[in-house]
Amino acid sequence: MGKLTEIHQNYDATFKEVFILYRDKTLDFLNLKLAKIAEPLNTEQVEVEVTKSYRDLLFGLADNTGLHMEWQAEISQDDMLRFLIYNASSSKSYKMPFLTLIFTNKEQKIESYQNQSLNFSPVIINLGTRDGDALLAEIKDKLEKGEPVNEIELVYLPLYKSSKTVAELFKEVTELAPRVIADKSKQRKLVLLAALVANKFMDEKEYEQLWEAMEMNTEDEIIILKVAKKVARKKEKRNIAKQLLKKGIAFDVIVEATALTVQELSTIREEVSKYDVRMS
């Protein structure tokens, strides 16, 4: 098993494990009129070309349809095509139609992928339109009055529009979680899920702040946050490599600039070539 494969599998397993606790609450919280989530599905698919692709989360629903969920700060045309391919390959693998949800925290210029033969329009949920400062004040007010708080709000709070940074909002989550949930195990899982979601929307400096706020107590938490960081960095390097390849920069120069392996960059070059063919 390759190192990157192992990282993805560990990340996927933990993300899936903690998200499953809030799967139906998330659908209700977002007012999504979908069947209940029945089971998690494998997010790794082996394509005919023997390359692997990964989605954030896949679930089978009770009505025999599938749900594909992604968290993305910036959505490019390449991202949208990638989600389309994920959707199609998942439908092929599991023999059922899939709905793609993309969570983001800002307005996106690209909301669909279209050409002469394809029209792919996923559901984009922009949590950045929600007022994080107002919600934070409301949660604190409810806690002062002894009123119940919907814990799922804490998971997504770091993605809301706010005068605070993503990392600062996450720190608020870590401080509020013990006041919202009595069970310590559930507290930790809520905070871990919030961290896994928030890390996709942070820069390097904010990520270090997240580490400080996390106050990790277990080896598993330390490992998964390290894995999340590696995944985020690897994704950033892959995106940079794609742009350099499209500009015709020499292969060996890209390897040196991104610290990707020759094999990893070769795979990315094949992906770029396939995208160019499909878009032509």
N, C-alpha and C positions, 0 to 999 in steps of 0.2 A: 504494500500500500504506500503511495507517495505521500510526502509530508503535507502538501496542499490538500489532498483528498482527505487525510486524517483531520486536518484543521476544520474543513467544511463539515465533515460528519459530526465532530464533537460540537461545533457551533449549532448545527441543525438540530441535533438531538436535544440540547439544552433549551434552545429557543422554543422548540416544539413542546417540550415537557412543561415549561412554565406558562406558555401561551394557552395550552389546552385548559388550564384552570379557569381562564377568563374568556373562552371561545364564544359562548352564547351571550355573555354579558357584553362583549365587544359588538356583536351584531345588533343587539338591542340598543346599546349606547349610540351607535351610528345610524339608527333607524333604518337598517337594511332589512327589507322584507324578504328574507331568504329562509329556506328550510333549516332546521337545526343542524349544527355540525355533528356528524356521526363518528368520524374517525380521522386521525392524521394519516397522510400518505407520504410515501418516500419521495423526497425532493430531488434525488439524484437520478438522472435518466442517462442511459447509455445509448448514444446515437449509432447509426449504421457505420459512421466513420470511426467508431471506437474512441470518440472524445466524450468527455463528461460535461454536463451542464447542471447548474444548481439554481433552484428557486428559493425564495425566502421561506414560504410556507405553502403547503398544499393540504387541503382537507376534502374528504368525501362528505357530501351532505345527505340528509335523510331522504331526499327525493331523487337519489341516484344521479345527481349532478356534482360537479367539483368546484372548489373555490381555490384560486391561486392568489396569494397575497404577497405584495412587495412593498418595501419601504425605500423611498428614493428622494434624495434632496433635490437633485436636478435631473430632469428627464430629457434626454437627447433623442434624435431620430434613431440612432443605433440602439438605444435602450428600448425604445418602443418596438423596434423590429425584433429585438431579443425577447421581449415579453410575448410578442405574437408567436414566435417560434416555440417558446416554453409552453404557451397555451395549447398550440397545435400538437406538440409532442406528448403533452400530458393527456390530452383528449384521446390520442392514438393509443397510449400505453394503458389507460384505465377504461377505455371504451365508453366514455361519457363526456358530455360537453362541460367546459370549464368557464367560469366567470373570473376575470382578472380584476382585483382591487389594487390600486396603487396609493399608498399613503405618502403624503408629502406635507411640507410646512410652508409652502409658498405657491403663488400663482405660477403655472407652467405655460410656456409658449407652445409646447408641443403636447397635444392631448389625444392624438390618434396617429395611426399609421395607414396611409392610403397610397395605392398606386392603381394602375389600370385594372388589376385583377383582385386586389385585396383591400379590405376595409376593416380595420381593427380599432375598436373604440372601447378601451377598458374604462372602468369606473375609477375616477381620480378623486380621492378624498383629501381636500386641503384643510388640514387641521390648523393651519396658520391663520385662518379667518376667525378663529375662536379667541376670545379675550382671556388670556392666561392670567393677567393681573386681577381681573374681576373674579375669575374662578378661584384663584388663590385666596382672595379676601373672603369670598363666600364660604369656602371650606373651613377656614379658620374661625369664621363667625359661627358656623354650625357646630364646630367642635366645642367652642366656648359655651354654647347653649345646650350641649349634650345631645344634639340632633344627629341622626345617621348621615353618613357621607358615602356616596357611590365610589368605591375604591378604584373602579376602572378609570375614573377621571384622573387619578394620580398617574396611571401608566402613561397616558398620552399628554399630560400637562406640559412636559418639556418641549412639545412641538407646537404649542399654542403661541400666538402673538403676544409678546410681552416686552416690558422695559428691561427684563432680565435676560441673560444668555441661556442657551440650552442647558449648560452645565449648572448655572445658578438655580434654574428651575428644578433640575434633577436633585440638587442638594435639598431643596424644599421638600421634595418627595421623600427623601430618606428621613427627614425630620418629622414629617407628618404621618408616615406609614405606621409607626407604633401607636399613634393616637387613634388611627382609623381601624386597625385590625389588631385584635388581642392576641391571636395565635402567632407566636414568633416565627414558626416555619413558614406560614403564609405571608408574614411581613417580608421575610427575606426573598421569597419568590416573587412577590409584587415588585420589590425594589430591583431585583435582578432583571425582570422583564422590562421594566422602565429603562434600565441601563442598556439592555440589548437593543431596544428601539432607539433610544436617544443617541447611541454611539454612531449611528448612520448619518447623523445630522451635525456632527461636531468636527471642528478642526483640531489640530494636534494639541494646541494649548488648552482648549476646552476639555479634551479627553483626559489630560493630566488632572484637571480639576475634578472630573468625574471619579477618577481613581481615589482622590483624596476624600471625596464625599462618600464613597462607597463603604469605607470602613469594613472591609471584607473580613469575615470571621472564619471562613472555611477554605480549605485548599481548592475545592470545586469552584468556588466563586472567583478565586484568584486565577485559576486556569481558564475559565470561560471568558473573563474580561481580557486576558492576554490573547485568547483565540479571536475574540471580537476585534481587537486592535489589529492583529495580523491580517484578518480578513479585510478590514477596512483599508489597510495600507496596500494589500495585494490588489484590491479592486482599483485603487487610485493609480497604481503602477500600470495595471492593464489598460486603463482608459488613456493614460499618457502614451503608452506604447501604440495603441490603435491610432491616435492622432499623428504620431511621428511616422508610422508606416504609411498612412494616407498621404503624407507630405513627401514621401519618397526618401526619407532619411535612411542612411545605410544600416543594415541589419546589425553589424557589430557595434556601431555607435549606440543604437537603442539598447542593446544588451548591457553595455557599460553604463549608460545613463540611468537605466531603471533597475539594474541589479537583478533582472529576471534571468532565468536560465535560458539557454539556447532552445531547449525543448519547449519551455513555456511560450517563448516568443514565436516559435515556429507554429504552435497551435493557434496563437492569436492571429498570426499572418494568414493562416488558413481560414479563420473565422471572418476576417476582413474581406478576403477574396470571395467567400460565399455571399456575404452581405452585398458586395458590389455587383455580383452576378444577379442576385435576386432583385436588386433595386433597379437594374438596367432594363 
